[in-house]
């Protein structure tokens, strides 16, 4: 989890590849209307996010029910969003959340230099305003997202026991 530019997809793909698990990017679950809003630099409201979060929770619930481990890259900026992602009846140990903490300056640099993504750098301020960093006891692993990709993958594997 983390704001745009934190490296969720890059680290997530690498982690999934290392483990031989399926990788899923939450961006693929956005409606066409939400993707268009984001591409215009418009922040999403909680109402805009609700169907997206529901779809992601169903994806996680299906993976748990099938015993299919997945890696999901998702912003999950607010505590309430992270809680919504945990399917009813699922144990916290079945879902491991890692937060890639990255400075605002580095996030802006990454967003300005990345290609092929629909979300522009103009969304960063709203992402940071929405972000509720995980609190102690929330069960989220907080990592320095400015570390090299493979170091992050290894830390996640260690922390999540995979």
Residue pairs with C-beta under 8 A, 6 or more apart in sequence:
1 8
1 74
1 75
1 76
1 77
1 82
1 97
1 98
1 99
1 100
1 140
2 8
2 75
2 99
2 100
2 101
2 102
2 131
2 145
3 75
3 77
3 102
3 107
3 124
3 127
3 128
3 131
4 75
4 107
4 111
4 117
4 119
4 123
4 124
4 127
5 102
5 106
5 107
5 108
5 110
5 111
5 114
5 124
6 100
6 101
6 102
6 107
6 145
7 100
7 102
7 110
7 145
7 149
7 152
8 73
8 74
8 75
8 100
9 25
9 27
9 73
10 149
11 73
11 100
11 145
11 149
11 152
11 153
11 156
12 23
12 25
12 71
12 72
12 73
13 23
13 71
13 73
14 149
14 150
14 153
15 21
15 23
15 71
15 153
15 156
15 157
16 22
16 23
16 70
16 71
17 23
18 153
18 157
19 69
19 71
19 157
19 162
21 69
21 70
21 71
22 63
22 68
22 69
22 70
22 71
23 70
23 71
23 73
24 59
24 70
24 71
24 72
24 73
25 72
25 73
26 52
26 56
26 72
26 73
26 74
26 75
27 35
27 73
27 118
29 52
29 55
29 56
29 59
30 38
30 52
31 51
31 52
33 48
34 44
34 48
34 49
34 52
35 118
37 43
37 44
37 48
38 44
38 118
38 119
38 123
39 118
39 119
39 120
41 120
41 122
41 123
43 123
43 126
43 127
43 130
49 81
53 81
53 84
53 85
54 84
56 72
56 74
56 85
57 84
57 85
57 86
57 87
58 87
59 70
59 72
60 70
60 72
60 85
60 86
60 87
60 90
60 95
61 87
61 90
62 68
63 69
63 70
64 87
64 90
64 94
64 95
69 162
74 85
75 81
75 127
76 82
76 85
76 97
77 127
77 130
77 131
77 132
78 130
78 131
78 132
79 132
79 134
79 135
79 138
82 97
82 134
82 138
82 140
85 95
86 92
86 95
92 139
96 141
96 156
96 159
96 160
96 161
96 162
97 134
97 139
97 140
97 141
98 140
98 141
98 142
98 143
98 155
98 156
98 159
98 160
99 133
99 134
99 140
99 141
99 142
99 143
100 143
100 145
100 152
101 133
101 142
101 143
101 144
101 145
102 110
102 145
102 146
103 146
104 124
104 128
106 146
107 124
107 128
108 121
108 124
111 119
111 120
111 121
111 123
111 124
112 121
133 142
134 140
134 142
141 155
141 156
141 159
141 160
143 152
143 155
143 156
145 152
147 155
156 162
